[in-house]
Every structure is written in C-alpha cells, then in structure tokens.
Amino acid sequence: MTPPVPTGSTRLPPRELDPSLPDLAAVLDPAEVARRLQRHWPGPGSPPSISDCAVEHVQWSPGVECRVTCRLTLSPAVDGPASTVVVVVATPMGVRDRLYTSDPELPGLVAATDPAVMRGWFSERLERPVEACSVTPVSYRPASRCVLRYRLSGGSSTAAYGKLLGGDGFEALASTARSLGDDLAPLLVGVAPDWRLVVQGDAGDRSLAAIAAEPPSPGTLAQLRSGGRLLCRLHRSGGPRGWRRSLVDDIDGLHDHLPAVRCVSPSVAELMSAGIDRLARLPAAAGRPAPGHGAFRLDQVHLSVRGPVLIDLDSFCWAEPARDVANLLAYLRWRELRRPEAAAAVTAIRAAFLAGYADEAAAPLDADRLRVFEAAALLKIAGRRCRRLAVAEWGLLGDLVSAALDLLGAAAGRRS
C-alpha cells in the first residue's frame, strides 16, 4: 500500500485547548487521517491507496465536536487517480468518519454523483447526447451543501456546476437563479427537486480573487471595477423574494463564535464582546433593503465568456447595500493585516471596486453604515479563525478585533 503524502503542514492546536475532545489533534493531522482511513475505509470495498490527504475545512464547537472535511487523492489500480471527500468528526465519545456521499441530510448526493445518472439527466436538459460525464466534488459542508463540477463530452465538451442544499436552501437558490437571469449569474441549466440540486453553466475558471492576487495593472483594475458595477446592478435589480438580513442577524451570528474565541484567547473575547455590545446599540437598519449576495467576496465574482457573473447565490438575501460592500472591505483589510507589504495593492483594489460600484449607483453608500458592517464582518472573520482552528493566524486576532473597534469608534464619532 502506498503511504499517504499529506499536502502541506498543519499547525495543531495545543492539547489543553479542548479537554472534552481528546482526539482533536488526530482529526486535524492529514497523515493521521489518511492512516485511519486506510485501516477502516468508510466506503464499499477494500481500502484504496491514498496518495494525498488535505484538510479543506474545519468547524469546531468547543466541548461538543470538531468536523474536519478532507480531500483525498486515491490511486485505484484500474481507473487511475481519483478525488473524493471525507468528513472526520471528533466528539467526546471518540472519532467517526464517512464519505461525503453518505450525508443523511443531502440524500440527493447519491444520484448527483453517479456519472451514468447524470449523463442521462444532462442529455435531457441539453437536448443532445452526452457521451460521458465525470463528477468532481468542489466543496462540501456536512449537512449543509455540496458543489459538484460536471465535465461533459459528446458533440462539444462543456462544464457545469451543481449545488445540493439542505433545508430550505434549494428552493431559495432555484428561485434566485431563475429570477436573476444570465446577466448577473451563470446560465441556469436545470433543477432536480428530488435531489435538491441546482445546476448552472460554467462561470469560468478565474475569479476576481485571482485577478486581485496579481500586481495591479490597468487591465486588472478595470476587471475589479467591473466587479463593482456587477454588485451594484444586483443591488438595483428587482430581485426575487428572499430572506431579510439586518445588523441584528449579524450580531446573533457573532454570539455563536464567542465560545471558541474565549477558549483561544480570553482577552480577545473580552474585546470582541465589547464590539458586539457597541453594535447592539446601533440602529438595526438604515434605509431600504435591496437584493444582496449575502456573503460577498472577490472569489464570488467569476469571469465568464459573457463577462463577470456572481456565484454562490445560496446566500442571497435582502439587506442594506452597504452590507455586501462592507463584507468585501473587511476581507481586503484582513488581507492587509496578514500581508502588510500588500497595503498599496489592497488600496488600489479597494478604490477600483468602489469606483465601479459608484459608476452604477443612484446614490452614494452610507459611509457610517459601511464602517458598521465592516466592523461586524471583521469580528466574524476573527470568530471564524477560531472555529476553523486556524492556529497560524491566531496571532492576528487582536489586530482584527482592534480594527473593528476603531471602525465603530469612527462611526460613533461621526454621529456625535
């Protein structure tokens, strides 16, 4: 059996971080996960040879569980290397694992990941023969959602992306994709209600996040500006019906992060609590809500052959326009905190995006609400760094929370 070759290295949390989860370090170590799976394979048949194991996502609930999603590269003797995803969960009772296709909350994965089933489904939707269909998991969140990439051949080779959603998410995403049309989002290929699957056309391999990683140039800044125009067009669209999100909802989400932050750094948790208290004293809403992305970042804009389009619209909601823009600004500030040498590039990226937004806007965004929502987003990023056990970034938690408090102070100063 070929020994596993983990991708990169993982900084493990200190053993005393969560005494209720004694197996925490084991489920975060790619080499240990690979060894465990080769001893006890959760799928059918004998254990395959695992040539690579990489941790993709971590969700830690102190004292309760830690869910770790890993991508495996398999080397079957007949079919050649293949990729799959497994979830490994540490609880006070021990460790359990399963393949992503065995998710009881996403039963449609069984059909949606079957190449033969999907070949027939695509043939009907595209009204042409599909000779072959390959299926690759792109991202997976247990009990919540899974994104699949389909490569189709026959007549002409095409790619499509499917998203399966648990709960009420399927109906909302299907409605959003139909309503927005291909001017704002990838072309809707079809929906499979029984599987809770929404399939859209290829949005292109490059995102604005990839563009922003390059040195600023007239060309890259023009593309970033087009992303600002795209988001503003969404905000000005009629939009389908959707959930309403206000500052109150964001505050509720921040409270969910506090237990993890307290375990990691009581002093940072105290500052974060102060920030949450300041947010709670502010108006819950200001101005009329508009159609919004709900979780906007540069990687949510892909550059298709038709121009920029929005992906991951299962977070679609109605909210103040400042909320989407502020979420992006928070992630840009986070990038600058991690890489101070990128400050000039971040400034140029921010200016280009905001200029594009202003090109389409009927009125300027409320500067105070931008600061307020950016502060909330920075606190969210700090909480997520803790819940995802991103140990290498914990040294910056204080800077993140301090930046949020500074923004709230500036907003308060303008109101006084």
PLY file of the C-alpha trace (Angstrom):
ply
format ascii 1.0
element vertex 416
property float x
property float y
property float z
element edge 415
property int vertex1
property int vertex2
end_header
0.00 0.00 0.00
1.36 3.40 -0.95
2.00 5.57 2.13
-0.05 8.77 2.30
1.55 12.01 1.27
-0.24 14.86 3.10
-0.44 18.25 1.42
1.49 20.93 3.32
1.68 21.06 7.08
-0.95 21.82 9.70
-0.27 23.76 12.88
-2.12 21.79 15.51
-3.84 23.50 18.46
-2.43 22.98 21.98
-3.65 19.82 23.69
-5.23 21.78 26.52
-7.44 23.81 24.17
-10.45 21.47 24.45
-10.06 18.69 27.04
-13.51 17.35 26.12
-12.18 16.41 22.65
-9.05 14.32 23.29
-8.90 13.28 19.61
-8.88 16.86 18.30
-5.26 16.80 17.10
-5.73 13.42 15.40
-8.58 14.59 13.15
-6.61 17.70 12.14
-3.47 15.80 11.12
-3.70 14.79 7.42
-1.23 11.93 7.85
-3.14 10.51 10.81
-6.47 10.87 8.98
-5.06 9.01 5.97
-3.73 6.21 8.17
-7.08 5.90 9.92
-8.98 5.69 6.63
-6.65 3.06 5.23
-7.23 0.96 8.35
-11.01 1.47 8.34
-12.31 2.62 4.94
-15.86 4.08 5.28
-16.84 3.24 1.70
-17.60 -0.01 -0.10
-14.85 -2.49 -0.92
-11.33 -2.67 0.39
-9.42 0.50 1.34
-7.91 2.29 -1.67
-4.39 3.63 -1.77
-4.41 7.24 -0.56
-1.69 9.24 -2.24
-2.71 12.62 -0.83
-4.81 13.95 2.05
-5.53 17.65 2.59
-7.68 19.35 5.21
-10.13 21.66 3.44
-12.50 22.88 6.14
-12.79 22.77 9.92
-15.79 23.60 12.10
-15.09 23.42 15.84
-17.75 23.67 18.54
-15.87 23.68 21.87
-16.71 20.74 24.09
-19.16 19.33 21.54
-17.43 18.29 18.31
-14.98 19.20 15.58
-15.91 18.43 11.96
-13.00 18.20 9.56
-13.50 17.89 5.81
-10.58 16.32 3.94
-9.92 15.86 0.25
-8.35 12.55 -0.68
-6.48 11.68 -3.84
-6.97 7.97 -4.45
-4.94 5.70 -6.69
-7.14 2.78 -7.72
-5.32 0.14 -9.73
-7.75 0.25 -12.68
-9.29 3.69 -13.06
-6.31 5.88 -12.23
-6.14 8.67 -9.64
-9.46 9.96 -8.38
-10.56 12.54 -5.84
-13.11 12.22 -3.09
-14.04 13.97 0.12
-14.43 12.54 3.61
-15.65 14.11 6.84
-13.99 13.11 10.11
-15.69 14.13 13.35
-14.16 14.22 16.82
-16.62 14.09 19.74
-16.25 13.37 23.46
-17.21 9.77 22.60
-14.44 9.30 20.03
-13.98 9.69 16.25
-16.33 8.79 13.41
-15.96 9.27 9.68
-17.86 8.85 6.43
-17.65 9.69 2.75
-19.38 12.89 1.69
-21.85 10.94 -0.44
-23.24 9.28 2.70
-24.57 12.55 4.16
-28.07 11.81 5.53
-29.01 15.49 5.21
-28.07 15.54 1.50
-29.50 12.24 0.20
-29.51 13.57 -3.37
-25.72 13.21 -3.46
-26.08 9.52 -4.31
-27.76 10.30 -7.63
-25.99 13.62 -8.32
-22.56 11.96 -8.09
-23.46 8.98 -10.30
-21.96 9.62 -13.77
-24.47 7.34 -15.51
-27.47 9.00 -13.87
-26.17 12.50 -14.57
-25.29 11.64 -18.18
-28.97 10.90 -18.79
-30.09 13.97 -16.85
-27.84 16.28 -18.86
-28.87 14.67 -22.15
-32.49 15.55 -21.41
-31.75 19.11 -20.26
-29.34 19.93 -23.09
-31.38 18.06 -25.70
-28.29 16.39 -27.14
-26.40 13.17 -26.49
-23.86 13.28 -23.68
-21.33 10.52 -24.23
-19.52 10.81 -20.92
-19.91 12.68 -17.64
-17.30 12.99 -14.92
-18.18 14.27 -11.45
-15.76 16.01 -9.07
-16.62 17.42 -5.64
-15.51 21.06 -5.49
-16.53 21.95 -1.95
-18.55 20.30 0.78
-20.04 21.39 4.09
-21.54 18.49 6.05
-25.33 18.51 6.36
-25.45 21.84 4.53
-24.26 21.96 0.90
-22.05 20.42 -1.75
-20.75 21.86 -5.02
-20.03 19.43 -7.87
-18.22 20.03 -11.16
-19.51 18.13 -14.18
-17.37 17.62 -17.28
-19.47 16.57 -20.26
-18.36 15.22 -23.63
-20.30 14.43 -26.77
-20.70 16.80 -29.66
-18.90 19.54 -27.71
-17.19 19.39 -24.35
-18.78 21.54 -21.68
-18.61 22.06 -17.95
-21.40 22.73 -15.47
-21.64 23.17 -11.74
-24.26 21.72 -9.45
-25.07 22.69 -5.88
-27.04 20.49 -3.49
-28.53 22.21 -0.48
-30.15 21.03 2.70
-33.10 22.66 4.45
-34.89 25.45 2.62
-31.80 26.43 0.66
-32.69 24.56 -2.52
-35.94 26.39 -3.16
-34.31 29.75 -2.46
-31.35 29.14 -4.78
-33.57 27.80 -7.58
-35.78 30.89 -7.33
-32.78 33.23 -7.27
-31.11 31.61 -10.28
-34.32 31.78 -12.31
-35.06 35.39 -11.36
-31.62 36.97 -11.80
-31.02 35.50 -15.25
-27.69 35.14 -17.01
-26.91 38.87 -16.90
-25.93 38.56 -13.24
-25.44 34.82 -12.68
-24.34 31.75 -14.66
-26.90 30.29 -17.06
-29.40 28.02 -15.29
-29.14 24.54 -16.82
-31.85 22.93 -14.72
-33.04 21.85 -11.29
-33.68 18.43 -9.81
-36.10 18.94 -6.89
-35.95 15.31 -5.74
-32.18 15.65 -5.26
-32.33 19.30 -4.12
-29.88 20.09 -6.90
-29.45 23.31 -8.90
-27.17 23.14 -11.96
-25.71 26.22 -13.66
-23.39 26.67 -16.59
-19.66 27.24 -16.43
-18.77 30.62 -14.93
-15.13 30.42 -15.98
-12.10 29.30 -14.02
-10.88 32.77 -12.99
-12.34 34.86 -10.21
-11.69 38.42 -9.14
-9.76 36.96 -6.20
-7.25 35.52 -8.69
-7.12 38.84 -10.50
-6.52 40.69 -7.24
-3.60 38.38 -6.44
-1.74 39.78 -9.44
0.21 43.07 -9.31
-2.23 45.93 -10.01
-2.30 46.98 -13.64
-4.75 48.94 -15.80
-6.20 45.66 -17.01
-6.67 44.04 -13.59
-8.06 47.22 -12.07
-10.56 47.50 -14.94
-11.78 43.97 -14.19
-12.10 44.80 -10.49
-14.07 47.90 -11.42
-16.40 45.73 -13.50
-16.99 43.64 -10.37
-18.14 46.74 -8.53
-20.57 47.53 -11.31
-21.89 43.97 -11.22
-22.62 44.09 -7.48
-24.38 47.44 -7.84
-26.55 46.04 -10.64
-27.60 43.25 -8.28
-28.49 45.81 -5.61
-30.53 47.81 -8.12
-32.31 44.79 -9.60
-35.85 43.82 -8.74
-34.55 40.57 -7.31
-36.62 37.57 -6.20
-38.16 37.25 -2.77
-35.66 36.23 -0.14
-34.68 36.29 3.50
-34.24 39.66 5.19
-30.93 40.17 6.98
-30.17 43.07 9.29
-27.45 44.02 11.73
-29.38 42.08 14.39
-28.86 38.84 12.44
-25.15 39.54 12.16
-24.93 40.17 15.91
-26.67 36.86 16.60
-24.09 35.10 14.45
-21.24 36.78 16.33
-22.54 35.42 19.63
-22.22 31.91 18.18
-18.47 32.48 17.72
-17.74 33.72 21.23
-17.30 30.31 22.97
-14.49 29.39 20.56
-12.84 32.81 20.90
-12.92 32.51 24.70
-11.12 29.17 24.51
-8.44 30.58 22.21
-7.93 33.99 23.85
-10.00 35.29 26.77
-8.59 38.80 26.27
-9.61 38.89 22.59
-13.03 37.51 23.55
-13.46 40.38 26.02
-12.69 42.92 23.29
-14.99 41.12 20.87
-17.82 41.17 23.41
-17.31 44.93 23.75
-17.58 45.26 19.97
-20.78 43.21 19.90
-22.25 45.41 22.64
-21.44 48.52 20.60
-23.10 47.01 17.53
-26.20 46.15 19.55
-26.65 49.81 20.50
-26.78 50.88 16.84
-29.89 51.03 14.62
-30.75 47.59 13.28
-31.43 49.02 9.83
-30.94 52.27 7.95
-32.59 52.80 4.59
-34.46 50.37 2.38
-33.16 46.82 1.90
-32.11 45.70 -1.57
-31.33 42.36 -3.22
-27.91 41.29 -1.95
-25.40 38.49 -2.31
-25.22 37.97 1.44
-21.60 36.74 1.64
-19.81 38.86 -0.94
-16.06 38.49 -1.55
-13.89 38.77 -4.63
-13.98 35.00 -5.17
-17.76 35.23 -5.60
-17.28 37.01 -8.95
-16.13 34.80 -11.84
-15.08 36.00 -15.26
-17.18 34.08 -17.75
-17.02 34.41 -21.52
-20.01 36.78 -21.24
-18.38 38.93 -18.57
-18.38 38.88 -14.75
-21.09 36.86 -13.02
-21.98 36.11 -9.40
-21.68 32.62 -7.95
-22.69 31.05 -4.61
-26.06 32.76 -4.58
-27.49 30.43 -1.96
-26.60 33.26 0.47
-28.90 35.67 -1.44
-30.90 37.92 0.85
-32.46 41.37 1.15
-30.29 43.71 3.18
-28.74 47.17 3.19
-26.45 47.51 0.16
-23.64 48.60 2.48
-23.58 45.11 3.99
-22.27 43.37 0.85
-19.68 46.05 0.12
-18.52 46.15 3.74
-18.03 42.38 3.79
-15.63 42.73 0.86
-13.83 45.65 2.52
-13.37 43.57 5.68
-11.75 40.72 3.76
-9.46 43.19 1.99
-8.47 44.65 5.36
-7.84 41.10 6.62
-5.57 40.52 3.63
-3.62 43.67 4.51
-3.25 42.56 8.13
-1.81 39.24 7.03
0.42 40.79 4.38
1.40 44.36 5.28
3.57 44.55 2.16
0.35 44.29 0.10
-1.07 47.54 1.55
-0.60 49.56 -1.65
-2.16 46.81 -3.78
-5.13 46.50 -1.40
-5.68 50.25 -1.56
-5.76 50.09 -5.37
-8.13 47.10 -5.35
-10.49 48.79 -2.92
-10.52 52.03 -4.91
-11.16 50.26 -8.24
-14.04 48.21 -6.88
-15.69 51.17 -5.15
-15.30 53.29 -8.29
-17.07 50.61 -10.32
-19.86 50.45 -7.77
-20.23 54.23 -7.91
-20.49 54.06 -11.72
-23.84 52.28 -11.39
-25.12 53.64 -8.08
-28.03 56.07 -7.97
-26.72 57.48 -4.66
-23.54 57.10 -2.61
-23.37 54.38 0.02
-23.82 55.49 3.62
-20.24 55.82 4.93
-21.23 55.19 8.55
-23.15 52.01 7.70
-20.16 50.82 5.68
-18.00 51.21 8.79
-20.56 49.47 10.99
-20.98 46.46 8.70
-17.24 46.24 8.06
-16.68 46.12 11.83
-19.25 43.32 12.14
-17.57 41.42 9.32
-14.13 41.79 10.91
-15.46 40.35 14.16
-16.98 37.49 12.15
-13.61 36.80 10.50
-11.95 36.69 13.93
-14.57 34.23 15.18
-14.18 32.03 12.13
-10.39 31.93 12.54
-11.02 30.41 15.96
-13.77 27.97 14.96
-11.72 26.79 11.99
-8.70 26.24 14.25
-6.52 28.39 12.00
-3.75 28.35 14.61
-1.21 30.06 12.35
-3.45 33.16 12.23
-4.36 33.43 15.90
-1.59 35.95 16.49
-3.58 38.44 14.40
-6.88 38.08 16.26
-6.19 41.10 18.43
-5.43 43.23 15.37
-8.67 42.11 13.69
-10.83 42.96 16.69
-9.00 46.25 17.32
-9.62 47.28 13.71
-13.33 46.56 14.21
-13.43 48.67 17.38
-11.65 51.51 15.58
-14.28 51.48 12.85
-17.09 51.53 15.40
-15.40 54.43 17.16
-15.15 56.35 13.90
-18.82 55.72 13.12
-19.83 56.83 16.62
-17.68 59.95 16.31
-19.46 60.98 13.11
-22.87 60.57 14.78
-21.96 62.65 17.86
0 1
1 2
2 3
3 4
4 5
5 6
6 7
7 8
8 9
9 10
10 11
11 12
12 13
13 14
14 15
15 16
16 17
17 18
18 19
19 20
20 21
21 22
22 23
23 24
24 25
25 26
26 27
27 28
28 29
29 30
30 31
31 32
32 33
33 34
34 35
35 36
36 37
37 38
38 39
39 40
40 41
41 42
42 43
43 44
44 45
45 46
46 47
47 48
48 49
49 50
50 51
51 52
52 53
53 54
54 55
55 56
56 57
57 58
58 59
59 60
60 61
61 62
62 63
63 64
64 65
65 66
66 67
67 68
68 69
69 70
70 71
71 72
72 73
73 74
74 75
75 76
76 77
77 78
78 79
79 80
80 81
81 82
82 83
83 84
84 85
85 86
86 87
87 88
88 89
89 90
90 91
91 92
92 93
93 94
94 95
95 96
96 97
97 98
98 99
99 100
100 101
101 102
102 103
103 104
104 105
105 106
106 107
107 108
108 109
109 110
110 111
111 112
112 113
113 114
114 115
115 116
116 117
117 118
118 119
119 120
120 121
121 122
122 123
123 124
124 125
125 126
126 127
127 128
128 129
129 130
130 131
131 132
132 133
133 134
134 135
135 136
136 137
137 138
138 139
139 140
140 141
141 142
142 143
143 144
144 145
145 146
146 147
147 148
148 149
149 150
150 151
151 152
152 153
153 154
154 155
155 156
156 157
157 158
158 159
159 160
160 161
161 162
162 163
163 164
164 165
165 166
166 167
167 168
168 169
169 170
170 171
171 172
172 173
173 174
174 175
175 176
176 177
177 178
178 179
179 180
180 181
181 182
182 183
183 184
184 185
185 186
186 187
187 188
188 189
189 190
190 191
191 192
192 193
193 194
194 195
195 196
196 197
197 198
198 199
199 200
200 201
201 202
202 203
203 204
204 205
205 206
206 207
207 208
208 209
209 210
210 211
211 212
212 213
213 214
214 215
215 216
216 217
217 218
218 219
219 220
220 221
221 222
222 223
223 224
224 225
225 226
226 227
227 228
228 229
229 230
230 231
231 232
232 233
233 234
234 235
235 236
236 237
237 238
238 239
239 240
240 241
241 242
242 243
243 244
244 245
245 246
246 247
247 248
248 249
249 250
250 251
251 252
252 253
253 254
254 255
255 256
256 257
257 258
258 259
259 260
260 261
261 262
262 263
263 264
264 265
265 266
266 267
267 268
268 269
269 270
270 271
271 272
272 273
273 274
274 275
275 276
276 277
277 278
278 279
279 280
280 281
281 282
282 283
283 284
284 285
285 286
286 287
287 288
288 289
289 290
290 291
291 292
292 293
293 294
294 295
295 296
296 297
297 298
298 299
299 300
300 301
301 302
302 303
303 304
304 305
305 306
306 307
307 308
308 309
309 310
310 311
311 312
312 313
313 314
314 315
315 316
316 317
317 318
318 319
319 320
320 321
321 322
322 323
323 324
324 325
325 326
326 327
327 328
328 329
329 330
330 331
331 332
332 333
333 334
334 335
335 336
336 337
337 338
338 339
339 340
340 341
341 342
342 343
343 344
344 345
345 346
346 347
347 348
348 349
349 350
350 351
351 352
352 353
353 354
354 355
355 356
356 357
357 358
358 359
359 360
360 361
361 362
362 363
363 364
364 365
365 366
366 367
367 368
368 369
369 370
370 371
371 372
372 373
373 374
374 375
375 376
376 377
377 378
378 379
379 380
380 381
381 382
382 383
383 384
384 385
385 386
386 387
387 388
388 389
389 390
390 391
391 392
392 393
393 394
394 395
395 396
396 397
397 398
398 399
399 400
400 401
401 402
402 403
403 404
404 405
405 406
406 407
407 408
408 409
409 410
410 411
411 412
412 413
413 414
414 415
